[in-house]
Amino acid sequence: MGRWWAIVVMLGVLASAGCDEPEAPELILLGHTPPVAPACQPRAGQVTHSIMDLTLTERYTFHARLINAGPQDITLEQATISFVPPPNISFVPPQNLRVPVQGIIPAGQEATVPIELVPSQIGAQWAAAPEFAPGQRSSLTLLTELELQGSTLGDGKVRTTGTFTFPVRLCGGCLVAYVPGTMGTDEDGSQTCQAQDGASLSLPLVEPCEPGQDFDTDCRLCRVLYGDPELADRVCDP
């Protein structure tokens, strides 16, 4: 009888343990909320898809919109990043890349924190790949896995967001924009940015907060980024 009763008790303990609900996460990553021109402030409530134009930039900053749903402030410490490439590309994106992150998310509040998702040394390698040669105008998508880690200020317990998966589109020239009135005809008859008569110079030029990230860059600014006129023709003209 005693042995049978012990078995019943043990089964009851195991059953009750299996019914326990998992702990609700305290650090929640909602998405990417980059600064928007001209004020260069995040647009409230809007999560943006990530686009990196490798003809205009070699680094990419992910602006993580985070919520601290817990009772204590959380100090952010690091991010772990992995890229899942499509088949048949010429370069190998990094896995388990760890980058430092700084910031404190107060209890019960949300904040936007910048994370160097693609450091310049990695972006330079990608930009040199044959897929993104000047004038190639190619595009591909990397599936990206991002996890943020921090600790509570009160008792030092580790808090993570879990893995947040999202696409990052890499392209060559997809964010170069052609504003009406800025185009002229080159000597060979092709269309070129910034008309030679200077008429386009009178049109307003809105500079993006982070050229080459997420939002269009005026072709006139693209030409400024490339000092070599011939290379600018290949990269910045349609």
ZAGUKOL-35483 format. One record per residue (C-alpha): residue number from 1; z, y, x. Coordinates in Angstrom, 3 decimals. Layout:
<atoms>
+-----+----------+----------+----------+
: num :       zz :       yy :       xx :
+-----+----------+----------+----------+
: NUM :        Z :        Y :        X :
...
+-----+----------+----------+----------+
</atoms>
This chain:
<atoms>
+-----+----------+----------+----------+
: num :       zz :       yy :       xx :
+-----+----------+----------+----------+
:   1 :    0.000 :    0.000 :    0.000 :
:   2 :    0.936 :    2.419 :    2.766 :
:   3 :   -2.325 :    1.834 :    4.632 :
:   4 :   -4.398 :    2.263 :    1.482 :
:   5 :   -2.580 :    5.513 :    0.667 :
:   6 :   -3.222 :    6.822 :    4.190 :
:   7 :   -6.946 :    6.139 :    3.766 :
:   8 :   -6.989 :    8.020 :    0.431 :
:   9 :   -5.232 :   11.008 :    1.984 :
:  10 :   -7.656 :   11.039 :    4.930 :
:  11 :  -10.676 :   10.929 :    2.622 :
:  12 :   -9.221 :   13.820 :    0.631 :
:  13 :   -8.799 :   15.913 :    3.772 :
:  14 :  -12.365 :   15.208 :    4.859 :
:  15 :  -13.712 :   16.042 :    1.403 :
:  16 :  -11.842 :   19.332 :    1.237 :
:  17 :  -13.021 :   20.244 :    4.739 :
:  18 :  -16.622 :   19.570 :    3.725 :
:  19 :  -16.282 :   21.928 :    0.749 :
:  20 :  -15.138 :   24.900 :    2.831 :
:  21 :  -17.582 :   27.774 :    2.522 :
:  22 :  -19.056 :   29.094 :    5.797 :
:  23 :  -17.762 :   32.405 :    7.052 :
:  24 :  -19.850 :   35.360 :    5.971 :
:  25 :  -21.450 :   37.107 :    8.974 :
:  26 :  -19.888 :   40.414 :    9.972 :
:  27 :  -22.671 :   41.773 :   12.205 :
:  28 :  -25.934 :   41.926 :   10.259 :
:  29 :  -29.355 :   42.946 :   11.632 :
:  30 :  -31.593 :   44.389 :    8.920 :
:  31 :  -34.691 :   45.269 :   10.939 :
:  32 :  -36.467 :   47.933 :   12.996 :
:  33 :  -36.032 :   51.604 :   12.041 :
:  34 :  -37.826 :   53.721 :   14.674 :
:  35 :  -37.710 :   57.527 :   14.961 :
:  36 :  -40.470 :   59.334 :   13.074 :
:  37 :  -42.248 :   62.540 :   14.163 :
:  38 :  -41.914 :   65.475 :   14.091 :
:  39 :  -38.099 :   65.408 :   13.878 :
:  40 :  -37.871 :   62.030 :   15.701 :
:  41 :  -35.156 :   60.757 :   13.374 :
:  42 :  -35.078 :   57.311 :   11.730 :
:  43 :  -36.485 :   57.310 :    8.216 :
:  44 :  -33.584 :   56.281 :    5.994 :
:  45 :  -33.938 :   52.888 :    4.355 :
:  46 :  -37.365 :   52.123 :    5.828 :
:  47 :  -37.898 :   49.086 :    8.044 :
:  48 :  -41.096 :   49.262 :   10.127 :
:  49 :  -43.319 :   46.486 :   11.470 :
:  50 :  -43.427 :   46.398 :   15.274 :
:  51 :  -46.708 :   47.352 :   16.980 :
:  52 :  -47.122 :   47.854 :   20.742 :
:  53 :  -50.371 :   49.401 :   22.007 :
:  54 :  -50.633 :   48.346 :   25.648 :
:  55 :  -53.233 :   50.998 :   26.441 :
:  56 :  -50.623 :   53.681 :   25.708 :
:  57 :  -47.287 :   52.186 :   26.811 :
:  58 :  -45.799 :   49.433 :   28.967 :
:  59 :  -42.392 :   49.309 :   27.292 :
:  60 :  -41.209 :   48.802 :   23.731 :
:  61 :  -37.931 :   49.909 :   22.183 :
:  62 :  -36.675 :   48.076 :   19.112 :
:  63 :  -34.439 :   50.320 :   17.004 :
:  64 :  -32.060 :   47.806 :   15.446 :
:  65 :  -30.604 :   48.783 :   12.087 :
:  66 :  -27.213 :   47.085 :   11.968 :
:  67 :  -24.385 :   46.728 :    9.470 :
:  68 :  -20.794 :   45.898 :   10.390 :
:  69 :  -19.451 :   44.106 :    7.315 :
:  70 :  -16.147 :   43.255 :    8.964 :
:  71 :  -12.715 :   44.967 :    9.004 :
:  72 :  -12.837 :   45.930 :   12.723 :
:  73 :  -15.146 :   48.057 :   14.859 :
:  74 :  -17.654 :   46.007 :   16.881 :
:  75 :  -18.714 :   46.882 :   20.435 :
:  76 :  -22.249 :   45.707 :   21.199 :
:  77 :  -22.765 :   43.998 :   24.553 :
:  78 :  -26.119 :   42.276 :   24.913 :
:  79 :  -29.267 :   41.057 :   23.220 :
:  80 :  -31.054 :   37.751 :   23.786 :
:  81 :  -34.833 :   37.847 :   23.285 :
:  82 :  -37.454 :   35.094 :   23.154 :
:  83 :  -41.167 :   35.433 :   22.448 :
:  84 :  -43.171 :   32.625 :   20.853 :
:  85 :  -46.819 :   33.126 :   21.851 :
:  86 :  -49.912 :   32.055 :   19.946 :
:  87 :  -52.016 :   29.322 :   21.571 :
:  88 :  -54.617 :   29.995 :   24.249 :
:  89 :  -53.396 :   33.275 :   25.720 :
:  90 :  -53.542 :   34.055 :   29.441 :
:  91 :  -49.905 :   35.083 :   29.975 :
:  92 :  -46.506 :   33.464 :   29.390 :
:  93 :  -43.966 :   35.681 :   27.566 :
:  94 :  -40.307 :   35.336 :   28.617 :
:  95 :  -37.743 :   33.138 :   26.906 :
:  96 :  -34.010 :   33.846 :   26.606 :
:  97 :  -34.374 :   37.303 :   28.132 :
:  98 :  -30.962 :   39.030 :   28.168 :
:  99 :  -30.755 :   42.808 :   28.109 :
: 100 :  -27.620 :   44.988 :   27.941 :
: 101 :  -26.928 :   46.883 :   24.714 :
: 102 :  -24.510 :   49.764 :   24.255 :
: 103 :  -23.010 :   51.024 :   21.035 :
: 104 :  -20.083 :   50.756 :   18.651 :
: 105 :  -20.598 :   49.932 :   14.973 :
: 106 :  -17.595 :   51.186 :   12.966 :
: 107 :  -16.062 :   48.812 :   10.422 :
: 108 :  -17.866 :   48.893 :    7.086 :
: 109 :  -20.663 :   51.147 :    8.347 :
: 110 :  -24.252 :   50.889 :    9.577 :
: 111 :  -25.972 :   52.358 :   12.614 :
: 112 :  -29.299 :   52.264 :   14.461 :
: 113 :  -29.118 :   51.125 :   18.090 :
: 114 :  -32.041 :   51.126 :   20.595 :
: 115 :  -32.812 :   47.862 :   22.409 :
: 116 :  -35.310 :   47.513 :   25.260 :
: 117 :  -37.267 :   44.685 :   23.688 :
: 118 :  -40.100 :   44.796 :   26.241 :
: 119 :  -39.055 :   46.200 :   29.650 :
: 120 :  -41.751 :   48.087 :   31.552 :
: 121 :  -42.201 :   45.392 :   34.210 :
: 122 :  -43.033 :   42.818 :   31.526 :
: 123 :  -45.225 :   45.234 :   29.569 :
: 124 :  -47.180 :   46.005 :   32.748 :
: 125 :  -47.910 :   42.283 :   33.200 :
: 126 :  -49.128 :   42.018 :   29.626 :
: 127 :  -51.261 :   45.163 :   29.925 :
: 128 :  -52.981 :   43.646 :   32.981 :
: 129 :  -53.961 :   40.511 :   31.033 :
: 130 :  -57.704 :   40.098 :   30.363 :
: 131 :  -57.068 :   40.246 :   26.615 :
: 132 :  -56.184 :   43.944 :   26.961 :
: 133 :  -58.790 :   45.153 :   29.463 :
: 134 :  -59.873 :   48.779 :   28.780 :
: 135 :  -62.257 :   48.922 :   25.869 :
: 136 :  -61.551 :   45.324 :   24.811 :
: 137 :  -59.824 :   46.369 :   21.547 :
: 138 :  -58.168 :   42.972 :   21.124 :
: 139 :  -54.989 :   42.140 :   19.232 :
: 140 :  -52.508 :   39.269 :   19.042 :
: 141 :  -49.082 :   38.635 :   17.534 :
: 142 :  -45.958 :   37.333 :   19.261 :
: 143 :  -43.284 :   35.805 :   17.077 :
: 144 :  -40.060 :   37.332 :   18.393 :
: 145 :  -36.516 :   35.948 :   18.194 :
: 146 :  -33.703 :   38.451 :   18.687 :
: 147 :  -29.946 :   37.934 :   18.643 :
: 148 :  -27.342 :   40.632 :   19.257 :
: 149 :  -23.858 :   39.921 :   20.493 :
: 150 :  -20.700 :   42.021 :   20.537 :
: 151 :  -16.950 :   41.744 :   20.159 :
: 152 :  -14.338 :   43.215 :   17.853 :
: 153 :  -12.255 :   46.052 :   19.273 :
: 154 :   -9.003 :   44.733 :   17.827 :
: 155 :   -8.848 :   41.124 :   19.002 :
: 156 :  -11.965 :   40.708 :   21.164 :
: 157 :  -13.562 :   38.003 :   19.004 :
: 158 :  -17.269 :   37.406 :   19.581 :
: 159 :  -19.606 :   38.505 :   16.804 :
: 160 :  -23.352 :   37.774 :   16.665 :
: 161 :  -26.162 :   38.581 :   14.293 :
: 162 :  -27.624 :   35.103 :   14.480 :
: 163 :  -31.332 :   34.813 :   15.270 :
: 164 :  -33.498 :   37.496 :   13.677 :
: 165 :  -37.189 :   36.506 :   13.720 :
: 166 :  -40.004 :   39.019 :   13.336 :
: 167 :  -43.602 :   39.565 :   14.545 :
: 168 :  -44.611 :   42.018 :   17.270 :
: 169 :  -48.285 :   42.905 :   17.283 :
: 170 :  -49.754 :   43.573 :   20.735 :
: 171 :  -53.040 :   45.436 :   20.870 :
: 172 :  -55.320 :   47.499 :   23.058 :
: 173 :  -56.224 :   50.787 :   21.402 :
: 174 :  -55.217 :   50.009 :   17.805 :
: 175 :  -52.875 :   53.023 :   17.611 :
: 176 :  -55.394 :   55.565 :   18.917 :
: 177 :  -56.209 :   57.844 :   15.974 :
: 178 :  -59.264 :   60.060 :   15.491 :
: 179 :  -58.343 :   63.225 :   13.627 :
: 180 :  -61.250 :   64.819 :   11.707 :
: 181 :  -62.633 :   67.714 :   13.713 :
: 182 :  -61.592 :   66.348 :   17.108 :
: 183 :  -64.750 :   64.357 :   17.785 :
: 184 :  -67.844 :   65.525 :   19.620 :
: 185 :  -71.040 :   64.043 :   21.035 :
: 186 :  -71.125 :   62.995 :   24.676 :
: 187 :  -74.121 :   63.384 :   26.985 :
: 188 :  -75.263 :   59.850 :   26.211 :
: 189 :  -75.079 :   60.499 :   22.475 :
: 190 :  -71.871 :   58.531 :   21.861 :
: 191 :  -68.850 :   59.899 :   20.005 :
: 192 :  -66.108 :   61.274 :   22.239 :
: 193 :  -62.650 :   62.645 :   21.519 :
: 194 :  -61.995 :   66.402 :   21.984 :
: 195 :  -65.286 :   68.223 :   21.462 :
: 196 :  -66.635 :   69.972 :   24.542 :
: 197 :  -66.871 :   73.307 :   22.709 :
: 198 :  -63.075 :   73.365 :   22.410 :
: 199 :  -63.074 :   73.464 :   18.604 :
: 200 :  -60.654 :   70.543 :   18.460 :
: 201 :  -58.096 :   72.436 :   20.516 :
: 202 :  -57.314 :   74.670 :   17.531 :
: 203 :  -56.299 :   71.687 :   15.380 :
: 204 :  -52.560 :   70.878 :   15.280 :
: 205 :  -51.443 :   68.051 :   17.547 :
: 206 :  -48.408 :   66.054 :   16.392 :
: 207 :  -46.989 :   64.048 :   19.270 :
: 208 :  -45.377 :   60.711 :   18.336 :
: 209 :  -41.762 :   60.186 :   19.382 :
: 210 :  -42.716 :   57.104 :   21.404 :
: 211 :  -46.461 :   57.037 :   22.173 :
: 212 :  -47.870 :   53.543 :   21.853 :
: 213 :  -45.174 :   52.326 :   19.463 :
: 214 :  -45.582 :   51.633 :   15.749 :
: 215 :  -47.340 :   54.898 :   14.776 :
: 216 :  -50.725 :   56.448 :   15.557 :
: 217 :  -51.316 :   58.546 :   18.671 :
: 218 :  -53.891 :   61.352 :   18.533 :
: 219 :  -56.902 :   60.544 :   20.732 :
: 220 :  -56.474 :   63.946 :   22.450 :
: 221 :  -53.018 :   62.877 :   23.639 :
: 222 :  -54.512 :   59.550 :   24.740 :
: 223 :  -56.902 :   61.467 :   26.995 :
: 224 :  -53.984 :   63.392 :   28.477 :
: 225 :  -52.247 :   60.099 :   29.354 :
: 226 :  -55.349 :   59.000 :   31.310 :
: 227 :  -56.194 :   61.420 :   34.105 :
: 228 :  -59.492 :   59.686 :   34.933 :
: 229 :  -62.151 :   60.994 :   32.467 :
: 230 :  -64.282 :   57.835 :   32.750 :
: 231 :  -61.316 :   55.563 :   32.030 :
: 232 :  -60.270 :   57.865 :   29.180 :
: 233 :  -63.764 :   57.442 :   27.704 :
: 234 :  -63.350 :   53.667 :   27.710 :
: 235 :  -59.811 :   53.683 :   26.311 :
: 236 :  -59.574 :   56.715 :   24.016 :
: 237 :  -63.056 :   57.020 :   22.516 :
: 238 :  -64.161 :   54.912 :   19.530 :
+-----+----------+----------+----------+
</atoms>
